[in-house]
Amino acid sequence: MPLPRPTSRLFRFLAVVGSTALVVSLSGPAARAEPAAPAAPAPTTAADARAQMRAIYRQFATASEEFHESEAVLVKRSTQARAATAKAAAAARAAEGYRQRIRQLVRAESRSHPFETFGAMLSSDSRTDFAAQASLLEVVASRRAAVLEEAAKARATAAATEAEARAAAESAAKLTRELRVKRAELSERATQAAGLYRRLAAQERAARIAAERAAAARAAAQRAAAQRAAAERASRTADRTDPTPTSAPVVSPPPPPSVAPPAVPVSGRASIAVAEARRQIGKPYVWGATGPDSFDCSGLTGWSWRAAGVILPRTSRQQYAAGVKVSRSALQPGDLVYFGSPIYHVAIYVGGNTMISAPQPGDVVKYQSLGAFNDYAGATRPG
């Protein structure tokens, strides 16, 4: 087997393996997860509890976005690590194979030409013939050394690439574990904050209703007293004059019950997405859930638009990056609306300044005003 030339397939293979280098710095979600902010003092009013609940949810949703992105990075780094390991093993096998072949050639040459250059001189018929044979021997030796050197370099580069890839995969795995723990802690805090808000709101509502009933009772007592006084005056007057009929007191009708947001005309795929979102009203928020029995925010929007034949990316940030941007004044039913900087929440707009949203842990899919979150970030139009 002839020795490979620098332009041979071996050299090209080794050059490709040797030039393979992975970018091990993890950008974006690969930055080290920051520890969660310390818990604030327990609120004593529903308004304070609501503010705390919103703040914790923003932290939770941000950690969730980072967790999803770190999972994607981990999959990519793990794939690169496996590919680098395979290339390193192939480079090592190729280098060892050519090393063995060169050893065989060296042993064969030593038996057939034991004195190499001296043998060439003895077997040459002229100075020109001797020079040609000596030059050929030098070329063969030089090519042999070059092959061994390039093979060794490729093997070392492949091994270093494999080590870098494994380090990157381990770093991504560590970040994913940290974010999983952080998300679990924030999820628990968000659920507790939502429960506290509901309790305080119920207490304040009960106190308000009791106060309203007490006020109504006092007003009724005052009206009854006034009516009795009027009746007494009328009775005394009747003794002196003819009685006159009195009109019955006017009772105001109760206020009309609240109704769901009015339907806004919508057509095409957007109408299918909006209708699908409406069917999910009342289902619980569960982080990481994409249906059909529970949802997180981007899981709900992805599920709704999938029913219309449009596949959206998994996270709210990815959905925003992939969508056609729409101004707030041009919103149409079916558009996706986003909140936070960086974005941490997405919902589906249904018209009338209203959206369908899976808001937070401990809550359910429901209608919300666009003003429910005070950090509107933008909108996109899928499809």
Rosetta blueprint (number, residue, H / E / L):
1 M L
2 P L
3 L L
4 P L
5 R L
6 P L
7 T L
8 S L
9 R H
10 L H
11 F H
12 R H
13 F H
14 L H
15 A H
16 V H
17 V H
18 G H
19 S H
20 T L
21 A L
22 L L
23 V L
24 V L
25 S L
26 L L
27 S L
28 G H
29 P H
30 A H
31 A L
32 R L
33 A L
34 E L
35 P L
36 A L
37 A L
38 P L
39 A L
40 A L
41 P L
42 A L
43 P L
44 T L
45 T L
46 A H
47 A H
48 D H
49 A H
50 R H
51 A H
52 Q H
53 M H
54 R H
55 A H
56 I H
57 Y H
58 R H
59 Q H
60 F H
61 A H
62 T H
63 A H
64 S H
65 E H
66 E H
67 F H
68 H H
69 E H
70 S H
71 E H
72 A H
73 V H
74 L H
75 V H
76 K H
77 R H
78 S H
79 T H
80 Q H
81 A H
82 R H
83 A H
84 A H
85 T H
86 A H
87 K H
88 A H
89 A H
90 A H
91 A H
92 A H
93 R H
94 A H
95 A H
96 E H
97 G H
98 Y H
99 R H
100 Q H
101 R H
102 I H
103 R H
104 Q H
105 L H
106 V H
107 R H
108 A H
109 E H
110 S H
111 R H
112 S H
113 H L
114 P L
115 F L
116 E L
117 T H
118 F H
119 G H
120 A H
121 M H
122 L H
123 S H
124 S L
125 D L
126 S L
127 R H
128 T H
129 D H
130 F H
131 A H
132 A H
133 Q H
134 A H
135 S H
136 L H
137 L H
138 E H
139 V H
140 V H
141 A H
142 S H
143 R H
144 R H
145 A H
146 A H
147 V H
148 L H
149 E H
150 E H
151 A H
152 A H
153 K H
154 A H
155 R H
156 A H
157 T H
158 A H
159 A H
160 A H
161 T H
162 E H
163 A H
164 E H
165 A H
166 R H
167 A H
168 A H
169 A H
170 E H
171 S H
172 A H
173 A H
174 K H
175 L H
176 T H
177 R H
178 E H
179 L H
180 R H
181 V H
182 K H
183 R H
184 A H
185 E H
186 L H
187 S H
188 E H
189 R H
190 A H
191 T H
192 Q H
193 A H
194 A H
195 G H
196 L H
197 Y H
198 R H
199 R H
200 L H
201 A H
202 A H
203 Q H
204 E H
205 R H
206 A H
207 A H
208 R H
209 I H
210 A H
211 A H
212 E H
213 R H
214 A H
215 A H
216 A H
217 A H
218 R H
219 A H
220 A H
221 A H
222 Q H
223 R H
224 A H
225 A H
226 A H
227 Q H
228 R H
229 A H
230 A H
231 A H
232 E H
233 R H
234 A H
235 S H
236 R H
237 T H
238 A H
239 D L
240 R L
241 T L
242 D L
243 P L
244 T L
245 P L
246 T L
247 S L
248 A L
249 P L
250 V L
251 V L
252 S L
253 P L
254 P L
255 P L
256 P L
257 P L
258 S L
259 V L
260 A L
261 P L
262 P L
263 A L
264 V L
265 P L
266 V L
267 S L
268 G H
269 R H
270 A H
271 S H
272 I H
273 A H
274 V H
275 A H
276 E H
277 A H
278 R H
279 R H
280 Q L
281 I L
282 G L
283 K L
284 P E
285 Y E
286 V L
287 W L
288 G L
289 A L
290 T E
291 G L
292 P L
293 D L
294 S L
295 F E
296 D L
297 C H
298 S H
299 G H
300 L H
301 T H
302 G H
303 W H
304 S H
305 W H
306 R H
307 A L
308 A L
309 G L
310 V L
311 I L
312 L L
313 P L
314 R L
315 T L
316 S H
317 R H
318 Q H
319 Q H
320 Y H
321 A H
322 A H
323 G L
324 V E
325 K E
326 V E
327 S L
328 R H
329 S H
330 A H
331 L L
332 Q L
333 P L
334 G L
335 D L
336 L E
337 V E
338 Y E
339 F E
340 G L
341 S L
342 P L
343 I L
344 Y L
345 H E
346 V E
347 A E
348 I E
349 Y E
350 V E
351 G E
352 G L
353 N L
354 T E
355 M E
356 I E
357 S E
358 A L
359 P L
360 Q L
361 P L
362 G L
363 D L
364 V E
365 V L
366 K E
367 Y E
368 Q E
369 S E
370 L H
371 G H
372 A H
373 F L
374 N L
375 D L
376 Y E
377 A E
378 G E
379 A E
380 T E
381 R E
382 P L
383 G L
